[in-house]
């Protein structure tokens, strides 16, 4: 029996990526599935779509932090704001991908690695890019790889850089515009609050075979703002 493969596209810059990952097991409890976690560069998606990130709009930034802090305590998920945000996530993305440079799932981080890098930013507190903290994160991932009889790849090597480009291009090709996003059966589900919808799809909810899924294409654009 082939398990449904759920691709989770994430960037540790997003608090919702941490919340969604931490919530996925409970949200999909009882449904057999394979979770494939793929680090992507959210900034590249924003550039592609001509958007600002939530943390680049002052009032939206404040609301986002308040909401995710509330969601953390509401859902029972550890969440502490980092001491700086937004920040450049490339060092953390590359560390994550340095664990995934070979094998049939190259470019995909396992659950331990995914949780470790997301927790580093959103549960442990502090500056995500502080050299001592990055060194500690690298040590954790190195130890994890050694336990598996593997070695951590070159964080600044071409292989790691290419994996990040490939993952991001794959996500954009699939229509991903934000993180976290889940892709299953060539359908996208965006954000923490899409998990109930994703579960319904996996359970075979008849709604997904009706007309509503495709109906957005029938609604014409009435007006476009001038840039």
C-alpha angles and dihedrals in degrees: 000000000000113000117222109260114225115196112207113198110199144166119195089226088078120080088199089061089060094045093047094047092047091048099044098086092052094040092053097036112151094020114106110225145144117238115209111191117204123185113220136176107253091192090063090055092050090051092048092052097037094242139138120233119247091252091054092066108071100215092040089049092056092047092048092054093047092048097048092047089053092045091051094056092038093053096037093244121140108245129166124168115245116240091247130032140199097034137158105280096190097101090053095042090051092048090053093048092047085073092055109047098118143036132050091303097048109161094029121104119215122238094265094052093043092051093044096054094042092047090049089064105030109028108029097054126214132084109326091209099045104131093231092051093047089050090051090049090050090050091053092050092044091053090048091053092047090053087057092048092251137109131233112255127235104287092206096037127119093249093060093044091050093049090056091049091047094048092048093047090048091052093049091048088054090053098256112160102166145020136285097034128163122208121194130156087000091298124119128222116188127206141353092293092058092070095092089050091048090051091051090052092051090049091056098251107189091226089078092060093049129084100269098080091061097034096096088073089062094058110088124218106254099192139359124210116237113240 
